[in-house]
């Protein structure tokens, strides 16, 4: 059976953990002929690209993999756009290469998606479950509060009813999203929000799904503040485009 779904892993300086993740992914592929995997390396400073090619060369399912590298650093959003352009399957899902979202979540999404739908992870869904080591408890309040403020502002201004727009697991039919991408301006992490705004503006249904999620690594405080500032700044830019119907294509 021809593959119907491509799992996209945007990678940036992932060399410290990609070998472990790859072993899990390769074992996962044994369970389904419907799935391909695409890694896209975003011009990091480590050996991720070389390591991925070496891992694929000896993989059990090596014919199911594509390893690409951006010509220059594009950011997460730019990398996802590259993946959509390169994808040959009818469905695509993007998620984090550290496997923060258990791969079983992909099966759940795959079994519940329909055309004209965009399925997204909702980490605050009543049925979602976090796996958190005790050493990370001290980060939860600050990170969760910041996330809730950002998501609440996004709901008020842009996407009412969507509780979690930044979770790193989203699935859609390629032909539903590809025609919208020429309107996209965001190439960083705010692409997730812009994608939802473009989808809703053009009649796609957005469904938040419960997920199993692990929280076992943390950015530095400086990076957290910098990323938060950029996200809020981008939210305002997306808002002003939306009120002028910039994102509407029909």
TINULUM-892709 format. One line per field, with one value per residue: residue in one letter; x, y, z of N, C-alpha, C, O in turn. Coordinates in Angstrom, 1 decimal. Example, Ala and Ser with C-alpha at 12.3 -4.5 7.8 and 13.67 -1.06 7.14 Angstrom:
TINULUM-892709
aa: [A  S]
n_c1: [13.2  12.8]
n_c2: [-5.7  -2.2]
n_c3: [7.8  7.1]
ca_c1: [12.3  13.7]
ca_c2: [-4.5  -1.1]
ca_c3: [7.8  7.1]
c_c1: [13.2  12.9]
c_c2: [-3.3  0.0]
c_c3: [7.8  7.9]
o_c1: [14.2  13.4]
o_c2: [-3.3  1.1]
o_c3: [8.5  8.0]
***
This chain:
TINULUM-892709
aa: [X  X  X  X  X  X  X  X  X  X  X  X  X  X  X  X  X  X  X  X  X  X  X  X  X  X  X  X  X  X  X  X  X  X  X  X  X  X  X  X  X  X  X  X  X  X  X  X  X  X  X  X  X  X  X  X  X  X  X  X  X  X  X  X  X  X  X  X  X  X  X  X  X  X  X  X  X  X  X  X  X  X  X  X  X  X  X  X  X  X  X  X  X  X  X  X  X  X  X  X  X  X  X  X  X  X  X  X  X  X  X  X  X  X  X  X  X  X  X  X  X  X  X  X  X  X  X  X  X  X  X  X  X  X  X  X  X  X  X  X  X  X  X  X  X  X  X  X  X  X  X  X  X  X  X  X  X  X  X  X  X  X  X  X  X  X  X  X  X  X  X  X  X  X  X  X  X  X  X  X  X  X  X  X  X  X  X  X  X  X  X  X  X  X  X  X  X  X  X  X  X  X  X  X  X  X  X  X  X  X  X  X  X  X  X  X  X  X  X  X  X  X  X  X  X  X  X  X  X  X  X  X  X  X  X  X  X  X  X  X  X  X  X  X  X  X  X  X  X  X]
n_c1: [0.8  0.6  2.2  0.3  0.6  2.9  5.3  6.7  9.7  11.1  14.3  16.9  20.0  19.9  21.5  22.3  20.3  19.1  19.7  18.7  15.9  15.5  15.7  13.4  11.5  12.0  11.3  8.6  7.7  7.5  4.9  3.1  2.3  1.5  2.9  5.4  8.5  9.9  12.8  13.9  16.7  17.6  19.9  21.7  24.3  25.6  26.2  23.8  22.6  24.4  24.5  21.8  21.7  23.5  22.2  19.8  20.9  21.4  19.0  16.1  13.9  14.7  13.9  11.7  12.3  13.1  15.6  16.3  17.9  17.7  18.6  19.5  19.2  15.8  14.0  11.4  8.8  9.4  10.7  8.7  7.0  8.7  8.7  6.0  5.9  7.6  6.4  4.8  2.6  -0.9  -1.6  -0.1  1.8  3.3  5.8  7.8  11.3  12.4  10.6  8.6  5.9  4.3  4.5  2.2  0.2  0.0  -1.2  -3.7  -4.6  -4.5  -6.5  -8.8  -9.1  -10.5  -11.1  -10.7  -10.2  -8.2  -6.2  -5.1  -2.8  -3.9  -2.9  -4.1  -6.5  -9.0  -8.5  -5.9  -2.5  0.3  3.8  6.1  9.2  10.1  12.1  11.5  9.3  9.5  9.5  7.0  4.8  5.5  6.0  3.6  1.7  2.6  2.1  -0.7  -1.6  -0.7  -2.1  -4.8  -4.9  -4.6  -6.9  -8.9  -8.3  -7.9  -8.5  -11.1  -12.0  -10.0  -7.8  -5.1  -2.6  0.1  1.1  3.3  2.3  0.6  -1.8  -2.8  -4.6  -2.6  -3.4  -5.3  -4.0  -1.8  -2.5  -2.8  -0.4  1.0  0.2  1.4  3.4  5.0  7.9  9.0  8.4  5.9  4.5  2.8  0.5  -0.3  -0.9  -3.2  -4.9  -5.0  -6.2  -8.7  -9.8  -10.3  -12.2  -11.6  -12.0  -10.9  -9.7  -9.1  -7.1  -6.8  -3.7  -0.8  2.0  5.4  7.3  10.4  12.7  14.2  14.3  16.7  16.4  16.8  16.5  13.8  12.5  13.1  12.0  9.3  8.7  9.0  7.0  4.6  4.9  4.7  2.1  0.6  1.2  0.1  -2.6  -3.2  -3.0  -5.0  -7.4  -7.7  -8.5  -6.4  -5.6  -7.5  -8.4  -10.4]
n_c2: [-1.2  2.2  4.9  7.0  9.1  11.5  11.9  14.7  15.8  18.6  19.6  21.0  21.4  18.8  16.7  15.6  13.9  12.6  10.0  8.2  8.9  8.2  5.4  4.7  5.7  4.2  1.6  2.1  2.4  -0.2  -1.0  0.0  0.4  2.7  5.0  7.5  9.1  12.2  14.0  17.3  19.3  22.3  23.9  23.8  23.9  21.6  18.1  17.0  16.5  14.9  12.7  11.8  10.9  8.8  7.1  6.5  5.0  2.5  1.6  -0.3  0.3  1.9  2.8  4.3  6.8  10.3  12.6  15.9  19.1  22.5  25.2  27.5  28.9  28.6  28.7  27.3  27.6  28.2  25.8  23.9  24.8  24.2  21.4  20.8  21.6  19.7  17.3  14.2  12.7  12.3  13.2  15.0  15.3  17.2  17.2  17.1  16.3  15.3  13.7  14.5  14.2  11.3  8.7  7.3  9.1  10.0  7.9  8.0  10.6  10.1  8.2  9.7  11.9  14.0  15.2  18.7  19.3  20.3  18.9  19.3  19.2  19.4  20.4  21.1  19.8  17.9  15.2  14.9  14.0  14.5  13.7  14.2  14.8  15.1  17.0  19.1  20.4  22.9  24.6  24.7  26.4  29.1  28.7  27.6  29.6  31.7  30.5  30.2  32.8  33.8  32.1  32.7  35.4  35.0  33.6  35.5  37.5  36.2  33.4  32.2  29.8  28.0  26.3  25.8  26.7  26.4  23.9  21.2  19.3  18.7  17.9  17.5  17.5  17.7  19.0  20.7  22.7  23.6  25.5  27.8  28.7  30.7  33.0  33.1  34.7  34.3  32.7  31.7  30.3  31.2  30.6  28.4  29.5  31.3  29.5  28.3  30.5  31.1  28.7  28.6  31.0  30.3  28.4  25.8  23.3  23.3  21.1  20.4  18.0  15.4  14.6  12.5  13.6  14.5  16.3  17.1  18.6  21.8  25.2  27.9  30.6  33.1  32.5  31.7  34.1  35.7  34.2  34.3  37.1  37.4  35.8  37.1  39.5  38.7  37.7  40.1  41.1  39.2  39.5  42.1  41.7  39.9  41.3  42.8  41.1  39.8  37.1  35.7  33.7  33.2]
n_c3: [0.0  -0.8  0.8  3.0  4.8  5.9  8.4  9.7  10.9  12.1  12.4  14.5  15.6  16.8  17.4  19.9  20.8  18.7  17.8  19.7  19.4  16.8  16.8  18.1  16.3  14.0  14.8  15.2  12.6  11.7  12.2  10.4  6.9  5.8  6.3  5.9  6.7  7.2  7.7  8.3  8.3  9.8  9.2  11.5  14.0  14.6  14.1  13.1  10.5  9.1  10.8  10.7  8.0  8.1  10.0  8.6  6.5  7.5  8.5  9.4  7.9  5.7  3.2  3.6  4.5  4.2  4.1  4.4  3.9  4.8  2.6  3.8  7.2  8.2  10.2  12.4  11.2  8.5  7.8  8.1  6.0  3.8  4.1  3.5  0.8  -0.3  0.2  -0.6  0.0  1.0  3.5  6.2  9.1  11.6  14.1  17.2  17.1  19.4  20.4  22.3  22.2  22.4  19.9  19.6  19.7  17.1  15.7  16.8  15.9  13.2  12.8  13.2  11.6  9.0  5.7  5.1  7.7  10.5  12.7  16.0  18.7  22.0  24.9  27.3  27.3  29.0  28.9  28.3  29.1  31.1  31.4  33.8  35.2  38.6  39.0  37.3  38.2  39.3  37.2  36.1  36.9  36.1  33.3  32.4  33.1  31.5  29.0  29.1  29.2  26.7  25.0  25.7  24.9  22.2  21.6  22.2  20.3  17.8  17.3  18.5  21.0  20.6  22.5  22.7  20.9  20.3  20.6  19.7  17.7  14.9  12.4  9.0  5.8  2.9  0.6  1.5  2.9  1.5  -0.6  0.9  1.8  0.4  1.5  4.0  6.4  8.6  9.8  12.1  15.3  15.6  13.4  13.8  15.1  13.0  11.0  12.0  12.0  9.2  8.3  9.7  8.7  6.1  6.1  7.2  9.6  12.9  15.3  18.6  20.1  22.6  24.2  24.9  26.6  27.2  29.5  29.8  29.4  29.3  28.3  28.6  30.9  29.7  27.0  27.1  27.8  25.6  23.5  24.2  24.0  21.3  20.3  21.3  20.0  17.3  17.3  17.4  14.9  13.3  14.0  13.0  10.3  10.0  10.5  8.2  6.4  5.1  5.0  3.7  1.0  -0.8]
ca_c1: [0.0  1.3  2.1  -0.7  1.0  4.3  5.6  7.8  10.5  12.0  15.5  17.9  20.9  19.3  22.4  22.5  19.2  18.4  20.0  17.7  14.6  15.5  15.5  12.0  10.7  12.2  10.5  7.2  7.3  7.1  3.5  2.2  2.9  0.9  3.6  6.8  9.1  10.8  13.6  14.5  17.6  17.6  21.2  22.2  25.8  26.1  26.3  22.5  22.3  25.3  24.1  20.6  21.9  24.1  21.2  18.9  21.6  21.4  17.7  15.3  12.9  15.4  13.2  10.6  12.8  13.6  16.4  16.5  18.5  17.4  19.7  19.9  18.3  14.5  13.1  10.5  7.7  10.0  11.0  7.4  6.6  9.6  8.2  4.7  6.2  8.3  5.6  4.2  1.5  -2.0  -1.6  1.1  1.8  4.6  6.0  9.1  12.2  12.8  9.5  7.9  4.6  4.4  4.1  0.8  -0.7  -0.2  -2.2  -5.0  -5.0  -4.7  -7.8  -9.9  -9.1  -11.3  -10.8  -11.1  -10.0  -6.8  -6.1  -4.0  -2.7  -4.4  -2.3  -5.0  -7.7  -9.2  -8.0  -4.4  -1.7  1.7  4.8  7.0  10.1  10.0  13.1  11.0  8.2  9.7  9.3  5.6  4.0  5.9  5.8  2.2  1.1  2.9  1.4  -2.1  -1.8  -0.5  -3.2  -6.0  -4.9  -4.8  -8.4  -9.7  -8.0  -7.8  -9.0  -11.9  -12.3  -8.8  -7.1  -3.6  -2.2  1.5  1.6  4.0  1.8  -0.5  -2.0  -3.8  -4.4  -1.7  -4.1  -6.1  -3.1  -0.8  -3.0  -2.9  0.9  1.6  -0.2  2.1  4.6  5.8  8.8  9.4  7.4  4.5  3.8  1.7  -0.7  -0.7  -1.5  -4.6  -5.7  -5.2  -7.1  -10.1  -10.3  -10.7  -13.2  -11.2  -12.4  -9.8  -10.1  -8.1  -7.2  -6.0  -2.4  0.2  3.1  6.4  8.0  11.6  13.8  13.8  15.1  17.3  15.5  17.0  15.8  12.4  12.0  13.3  11.0  8.0  8.6  8.8  5.6  3.6  5.1  4.2  0.7  0.1  1.3  -0.9  -3.9  -3.5  -3.2  -6.3  -8.5  -7.8  -8.8  -5.2  -5.4  -8.6  -8.0  -11.6]
ca_c2: [0.0  3.4  5.7  8.1  10.1  11.8  12.5  15.6  16.2  19.7  19.4  22.0  21.0  17.7  15.6  15.0  12.9  12.1  8.6  7.6  9.1  7.5  4.0  4.6  6.0  3.1  0.6  2.5  2.2  -1.6  -1.2  0.5  0.7  3.9  6.1  7.9  10.0  13.2  14.9  18.5  19.9  23.7  24.5  24.0  24.0  20.3  17.0  16.3  16.1  13.7  11.6  11.3  10.1  7.5  6.3  6.0  4.0  1.2  1.5  -1.4  0.8  3.0  3.3  5.1  8.0  11.4  13.5  17.1  20.2  23.8  25.9  28.4  28.7  29.1  28.7  26.2  27.8  28.0  24.4  23.2  25.1  23.4  20.0  20.7  21.7  18.5  16.1  13.5  12.0  13.2  13.7  15.4  15.7  17.7  17.0  17.4  15.2  14.7  12.8  14.9  13.7  9.9  8.4  6.7  10.2  10.1  6.9  8.6  11.6  9.5  7.5  10.6  13.1  14.0  16.4  20.1  19.4  20.5  18.4  19.9  18.7  20.3  19.9  21.4  19.0  17.1  13.8  14.9  13.5  15.0  13.0  15.3  14.4  16.0  18.1  20.1  20.9  24.3  25.4  24.5  27.6  30.2  28.4  27.4  30.9  32.5  29.9  30.4  34.2  33.9  31.4  33.5  36.5  34.5  33.3  36.8  38.3  35.5  32.0  31.8  28.4  27.1  26.5  25.5  26.9  26.2  22.5  20.8  18.2  19.1  17.0  18.0  17.1  18.6  19.9  21.7  23.7  24.1  26.7  28.9  29.1  31.9  34.1  33.1  35.6  33.9  31.6  31.2  29.4  31.8  29.9  27.6  30.4  31.8  28.4  28.1  31.6  30.9  27.6  29.0  32.1  29.8  27.4  24.5  23.0  23.1  20.3  20.1  16.6  15.1  13.9  12.2  14.6  14.5  17.6  16.7  19.5  23.2  26.3  28.8  31.7  34.2  32.1  31.7  35.5  36.1  33.5  34.8  38.4  37.3  35.2  38.1  40.5  38.1  37.6  41.4  41.3  38.3  40.1  43.2  41.1  39.2  42.3  43.4  39.9  39.4  35.7  35.1  33.5  33.0]
ca_c3: [0.0  -0.9  2.1  3.0  5.8  6.1  9.6  9.5  12.1  11.9  13.3  14.6  16.7  17.5  17.4  21.2  21.1  17.5  17.6  20.5  18.8  15.5  17.1  18.4  15.1  13.0  15.3  15.0  11.2  11.5  12.5  9.4  5.6  5.4  6.8  5.6  7.6  6.6  8.6  7.6  9.2  9.6  9.2  12.8  14.1  15.0  13.0  12.9  9.1  8.8  11.6  10.2  6.8  8.6  10.6  7.6  5.6  8.2  9.1  8.9  7.0  5.1  2.0  4.1  5.0  3.4  4.9  3.7  4.7  4.2  2.1  4.9  8.3  7.9  11.4  12.4  10.2  7.1  7.6  7.8  4.6  3.0  4.1  2.7  -0.6  -0.7  0.6  -1.7  0.6  1.1  4.8  6.8  10.6  12.1  15.6  17.6  17.0  20.7  20.7  23.4  22.0  22.1  18.6  19.6  19.4  15.6  15.3  17.3  15.0  11.8  12.8  13.5  10.7  7.8  4.8  5.6  9.2  11.0  14.1  16.8  20.1  23.1  26.1  28.4  27.2  30.2  28.7  28.1  30.2  31.1  32.1  34.2  36.3  39.8  38.9  36.4  38.8  39.6  36.0  35.6  37.1  35.2  31.9  32.2  33.2  30.3  27.9  29.2  28.8  25.3  24.3  25.9  24.0  20.8  21.5  22.1  19.1  16.5  17.2  19.7  21.2  20.5  23.8  22.7  19.5  20.1  20.8  18.6  16.9  14.0  11.2  8.0  4.4  2.3  -0.4  2.2  3.5  0.5  -1.3  1.8  2.3  -0.2  2.4  5.3  6.6  9.8  9.6  13.4  16.1  15.5  12.3  14.3  15.2  11.7  10.3  12.5  11.5  7.8  8.2  10.1  7.8  4.8  6.2  7.7  11.0  13.8  16.4  19.6  20.5  23.8  23.9  25.9  26.4  28.2  29.7  30.5  29.1  29.6  27.7  29.6  31.2  28.7  25.7  27.3  27.7  24.2  22.6  24.6  23.4  19.8  20.1  21.5  18.9  16.1  17.5  17.1  13.5  12.7  14.3  12.1  9.0  9.9  10.4  6.9  5.5  4.3  4.9  3.0  -0.4  -1.7]
c_c1: [0.9  1.1  1.0  -0.3  2.5  4.4  6.8  8.4  11.4  13.1  16.4  18.8  20.4  20.2  22.5  21.4  18.7  18.6  18.9  16.3  14.5  15.2  14.0  11.1  10.8  11.4  9.0  6.8  7.0  5.7  2.6  2.9  2.4  1.8  5.0  7.2  10.1  11.5  14.1  15.4  17.8  18.9  21.7  23.7  26.4  26.1  25.0  22.3  23.1  24.9  22.8  20.8  22.6  23.1  20.2  19.6  21.5  20.1  17.0  14.3  13.5  14.7  12.0  11.0  13.2  14.4  16.8  17.3  18.2  18.7  20.3  18.8  16.9  13.6  12.1  9.4  8.2  10.3  9.7  6.9  7.4  9.1  6.9  5.0  6.8  7.5  4.9  3.0  0.3  -2.2  -0.2  0.9  3.2  4.7  7.5  10.0  12.6  11.6  8.8  6.4  4.8  3.8  2.7  -0.2  -1.0  -1.2  -3.6  -5.5  -5.3  -6.1  -9.0  -9.9  -9.9  -10.8  -11.4  -11.0  -8.5  -6.8  -4.9  -4.0  -3.2  -4.0  -3.1  -6.3  -7.8  -8.6  -6.5  -3.7  -0.2  2.6  5.9  7.9  10.0  10.9  12.6  9.7  8.3  9.5  7.8  4.8  4.3  5.6  4.3  1.4  1.3  2.1  -0.1  -2.4  -1.7  -1.7  -4.6  -6.1  -5.1  -6.3  -9.2  -9.5  -8.2  -8.5  -9.9  -12.1  -11.1  -7.9  -5.6  -3.1  -0.7  2.0  2.2  3.6  0.5  -0.6  -3.1  -3.6  -3.6  -2.4  -5.0  -5.3  -2.2  -1.2  -2.9  -1.5  1.5  1.2  0.6  3.3  5.5  6.6  9.3  8.4  6.0  3.8  2.7  0.4  -1.2  -1.4  -2.9  -5.5  -6.0  -6.3  -8.5  -10.6  -10.8  -11.5  -12.8  -11.6  -11.1  -10.3  -8.9  -8.2  -6.4  -4.8  -1.7  1.5  4.1  7.1  9.3  12.8  13.3  14.8  15.7  16.3  15.6  16.3  14.3  11.8  12.1  12.2  9.6  7.7  8.3  7.5  4.6  3.7  4.5  2.7  0.0  0.1  0.3  -2.3  -4.2  -3.6  -4.6  -7.5  -8.7  -8.1  -7.6  -5.2  -6.5  -8.3  -9.2  -12.5]
c_c2: [1.2  4.2  6.8  9.3  10.2  12.4  13.4  16.0  17.4  19.6  20.6  21.7  19.8  16.5  14.9  13.9  12.2  10.6  7.8  7.7  8.3  6.0  3.8  4.8  4.8  1.9  0.8  2.2  0.7  -1.9  -0.7  0.8  2.0  5.2  6.3  8.9  11.0  14.0  16.1  19.2  21.4  24.4  24.8  23.9  22.6  19.3  16.3  15.7  14.9  12.5  11.0  10.4  8.8  6.6  5.7  4.9  2.6  0.9  0.3  -1.0  2.0  3.6  4.2  6.5  9.0  12.3  14.8  18.2  21.5  24.4  27.0  28.3  29.4  29.3  27.6  26.4  27.6  26.6  23.6  23.5  24.3  22.0  19.9  20.7  20.4  17.2  15.5  12.7  12.9  13.8  14.1  15.7  16.1  17.6  17.2  16.2  14.6  13.8  13.2  14.4  12.2  9.6  7.8  7.8  10.3  9.1  7.4  9.7  11.0  8.8  8.4  11.8  12.9  15.2  17.6  20.2  19.6  20.0  18.8  19.3  19.8  19.8  20.2  20.7  18.1  15.7  13.7  14.5  14.0  13.9  13.9  14.8  15.5  17.2  19.3  20.8  22.5  25.2  25.6  25.8  28.7  29.9  28.2  28.7  31.7  31.9  30.2  31.9  34.4  33.2  32.1  34.7  36.1  34.1  34.5  37.5  37.6  34.2  31.6  30.3  27.5  27.4  26.4  25.6  26.5  24.8  21.9  19.5  18.6  18.2  17.6  17.4  18.1  19.6  20.9  22.9  24.4  25.4  28.0  29.5  30.3  33.2  34.2  34.0  35.2  32.6  31.0  30.3  30.0  31.3  29.1  28.4  30.9  30.7  28.2  29.3  31.5  29.8  28.0  30.0  31.5  28.5  26.0  24.5  22.7  22.3  20.0  18.7  16.3  14.3  13.5  12.9  14.5  15.8  17.3  17.4  20.9  24.2  27.1  29.9  32.8  33.8  32.1  33.1  36.0  35.5  34.1  36.2  38.3  36.7  36.3  39.2  40.0  38.0  39.0  41.6  40.4  38.9  41.2  42.7  40.5  40.2  43.0  42.3  39.5  37.9  35.0  34.9  33.3  34.2]
c_c3: [0.0  0.4  1.9  3.8  5.8  7.5  9.4  10.9  11.7  12.9  13.3  15.9  17.5  17.7  18.8  21.5  19.9  17.3  18.4  19.9  17.5  15.7  17.4  17.1  14.1  13.5  15.1  13.6  10.9  11.6  11.4  8.1  5.1  5.6  6.3  6.6  6.9  7.8  7.8  8.6  8.8  9.8  10.6  12.8  14.5  13.8  12.8  11.5  8.8  9.6  11.1  8.9  7.1  9.2  9.6  6.7  6.2  8.8  8.6  7.8  6.2  3.9  2.4  4.5  3.9  4.4  4.0  4.6  4.0  3.7  3.0  6.0  8.1  9.1  11.3  11.3  8.8  6.8  7.4  6.4  3.6  2.9  3.3  1.2  -1.1  -0.5  -0.6  -1.3  0.8  2.5  5.3  8.3  10.9  13.6  15.9  17.6  18.3  21.2  22.0  23.4  21.5  20.7  18.5  19.4  17.9  15.2  15.7  16.3  13.6  11.7  13.0  12.6  9.5  7.0  5.4  7.1  9.4  12.4  14.8  18.2  21.0  24.4  27.4  28.3  28.5  30.1  28.4  29.3  30.0  31.9  32.5  35.4  37.4  39.6  38.1  37.0  39.0  38.4  35.6  35.8  36.2  33.7  31.5  32.2  31.9  29.1  27.9  28.8  27.3  24.6  24.5  25.1  22.6  20.6  21.4  20.8  17.8  16.4  18.4  19.8  21.1  21.7  23.8  21.3  19.2  20.3  19.6  17.9  16.2  12.8  10.3  6.7  3.7  1.3  0.3  2.6  2.4  -0.2  -0.4  2.1  1.6  0.6  3.7  5.3  7.7  9.5  11.0  14.0  16.0  14.3  12.7  14.5  13.9  10.9  10.7  12.0  10.0  7.6  8.5  9.1  6.5  5.0  6.7  9.2  11.8  15.0  17.3  20.1  21.8  23.4  25.1  25.6  27.5  28.3  30.5  30.0  29.1  28.9  28.9  29.8  30.2  27.4  25.9  27.2  26.3  23.3  23.0  24.0  21.9  19.5  20.2  20.4  17.6  16.2  17.1  15.6  12.8  12.8  13.3  10.7  8.9  9.8  9.1  5.9  4.6  4.0  4.1  1.5  -1.3  -1.7]
o_c1: [1.8  0.0  1.0  -0.9  3.2  3.7  7.9  7.7  12.5  12.9  16.7  18.3  20.3  19.8  22.9  21.6  17.9  17.8  18.4  15.5  13.4  14.4  13.4  10.2  9.8  10.8  8.3  5.7  6.4  5.2  1.4  4.0  2.8  1.4  5.8  6.4  10.8  10.8  14.6  14.9  18.0  18.9  22.1  24.4  27.6  25.9  25.0  21.9  22.6  24.8  22.7  20.2  22.3  23.2  19.9  18.9  21.6  20.0  17.2  14.0  12.8  14.9  11.4  10.1  13.7  13.8  17.4  17.3  18.3  19.8  21.5  17.8  16.9  12.6  12.0  9.1  7.6  10.1  9.8  6.4  6.9  9.0  6.8  4.3  6.6  7.9  4.3  2.3  0.5  -2.8  0.8  -0.1  4.2  3.7  8.3  9.6  13.2  11.7  8.4  5.8  5.4  2.8  2.1  -1.3  -2.1  -2.0  -4.5  -6.7  -6.4  -6.7  -10.1  -10.8  -10.1  -10.2  -12.4  -11.7  -7.6  -7.5  -3.8  -5.0  -2.9  -4.5  -2.8  -7.2  -6.8  -8.3  -6.0  -4.2  0.3  2.1  6.6  7.3  9.7  10.6  13.2  9.2  7.3  9.3  7.4  4.2  3.4  5.0  3.9  0.5  0.4  1.6  -0.7  -3.4  -2.6  -2.3  -5.4  -7.1  -5.8  -6.8  -10.1  -10.5  -8.6  -9.2  -9.4  -12.4  -11.2  -7.3  -4.9  -3.2  -0.3  3.2  1.7  4.4  -0.5  0.4  -4.1  -2.5  -3.9  -2.1  -5.5  -5.8  -2.0  -0.4  -3.0  -1.3  2.4  1.8  0.6  4.1  6.6  6.1  10.1  7.5  5.1  2.6  1.7  -0.7  -2.4  -2.3  -3.8  -6.6  -7.1  -7.2  -9.4  -11.8  -11.7  -11.5  -13.7  -11.6  -10.3  -11.2  -7.9  -9.3  -5.3  -4.8  -2.0  2.0  3.7  7.4  9.3  14.0  12.1  16.0  15.2  15.4  14.6  15.6  13.6  10.8  11.1  11.6  8.8  6.7  7.5  6.8  3.6  2.7  3.8  2.0  -1.0  -0.8  -0.4  -3.2  -5.3  -4.4  -5.3  -8.5  -9.7  -8.1  -7.8  -4.8  -6.4  -7.8  -9.1  -13.6]
o_c2: [1.3  4.2  7.4  10.4  9.3  13.4  12.9  16.4  17.1  19.5  21.2  21.7  19.9  15.4  13.7  13.0  11.3  9.9  6.8  6.8  7.7  5.4  2.8  4.0  4.4  1.2  -0.1  1.8  0.5  -2.9  -1.0  1.3  2.5  6.3  5.3  9.4  10.5  14.6  15.9  19.7  21.7  25.4  26.0  23.9  22.6  19.8  15.2  14.6  13.9  11.4  9.7  9.3  7.8  5.4  4.5  3.9  1.7  -0.1  -0.1  -1.7  3.0  4.8  4.8  7.2  8.6  12.7  14.6  18.0  21.7  24.2  27.2  27.7  30.6  29.9  26.9  25.4  27.0  26.1  22.7  22.7  23.9  21.3  18.9  20.0  20.0  16.1  16.2  12.0  14.1  14.9  13.4  16.2  15.5  17.9  17.3  15.1  13.5  13.3  12.3  14.2  11.9  10.2  7.8  7.6  10.7  9.4  7.3  9.7  11.4  8.8  7.9  12.7  11.8  16.1  17.6  21.0  19.0  20.6  18.8  19.1  21.0  18.8  19.6  20.9  17.6  15.1  12.7  14.7  13.8  13.4  14.4  14.4  16.6  18.3  20.4  21.7  23.2  26.4  26.5  26.2  29.2  30.7  28.7  28.9  32.3  32.6  30.4  32.1  35.1  33.8  32.1  35.0  36.8  34.4  34.6  38.0  38.2  34.0  30.8  29.6  26.3  28.4  27.0  24.6  26.4  24.5  22.2  18.6  18.9  17.9  18.2  16.7  19.3  20.8  21.8  24.1  25.6  26.3  29.1  30.6  31.0  34.2  35.2  34.1  35.6  31.6  30.0  29.8  29.2  31.6  29.0  27.9  30.9  31.0  28.0  29.1  31.7  29.9  27.7  30.0  32.1  27.6  25.1  25.5  21.9  22.7  19.5  18.3  16.9  13.6  13.9  12.8  14.4  16.4  17.2  17.0  21.2  24.0  27.1  30.2  33.4  34.6  32.4  33.3  36.7  36.2  34.2  36.5  39.0  37.1  36.4  39.7  40.7  38.2  38.9  42.1  40.9  38.9  41.3  43.3  40.7  39.9  43.6  42.5  39.0  37.5  33.8  35.9  33.3  34.2]
o_c3: [0.8  1.0  0.8  3.7  5.8  7.8  9.0  11.8  11.2  14.1  12.3  17.0  18.7  18.1  18.8  22.4  20.1  16.8  17.9  19.9  17.3  15.0  16.9  16.9  13.5  12.7  14.8  13.4  9.9  11.1  11.4  8.1  4.0  5.2  6.2  7.4  6.0  8.6  6.7  9.7  7.6  10.5  10.9  11.7  14.7  12.7  12.3  11.4  8.2  9.0  11.1  8.8  6.5  8.9  9.7  6.4  5.5  9.6  7.4  6.9  6.0  3.6  1.5  5.0  2.8  5.4  3.0  5.8  2.8  4.2  3.0  5.9  7.7  9.0  10.2  10.6  8.0  5.7  6.5  5.7  2.6  1.8  2.6  0.5  -2.3  -0.9  -1.4  -2.1  0.7  2.6  4.9  8.7  10.6  14.3  15.0  17.9  18.4  22.3  22.8  24.4  20.5  20.3  17.4  18.9  17.5  14.3  14.9  15.9  13.0  10.7  12.9  12.8  9.0  7.5  6.0  7.7  8.7  13.3  14.2  18.8  20.9  25.0  28.4  29.1  29.0  31.1  28.2  30.4  29.0  32.9  31.6  36.4  37.1  40.1  38.1  36.4  38.9  38.5  34.8  34.8  35.5  33.0  30.5  31.4  31.4  28.2  26.9  28.2  26.7  23.6  23.6  24.5  21.8  19.5  20.6  20.2  16.7  15.3  19.2  18.8  21.5  21.8  24.6  20.5  18.1  20.2  18.5  17.6  16.8  12.2  10.8  6.4  3.7  1.3  -0.4  2.7  2.5  -0.4  -0.9  2.5  2.2  0.5  4.4  4.3  7.8  9.0  11.0  13.4  16.2  14.1  12.0  14.0  13.6  10.2  9.8  11.6  9.6  6.7  7.7  8.8  5.9  4.1  6.7  9.9  11.3  15.7  16.9  20.5  22.0  22.4  26.2  24.5  28.7  27.3  31.7  30.3  29.0  29.0  30.0  29.0  29.7  26.8  25.0  26.6  25.8  22.5  22.0  23.5  21.4  18.5  19.4  20.0  16.9  15.1  16.4  15.0  11.8  11.9  12.7  9.9  7.9  9.2  8.8  4.7  3.5  3.0  3.9  0.9  -2.5  -2.3]
***
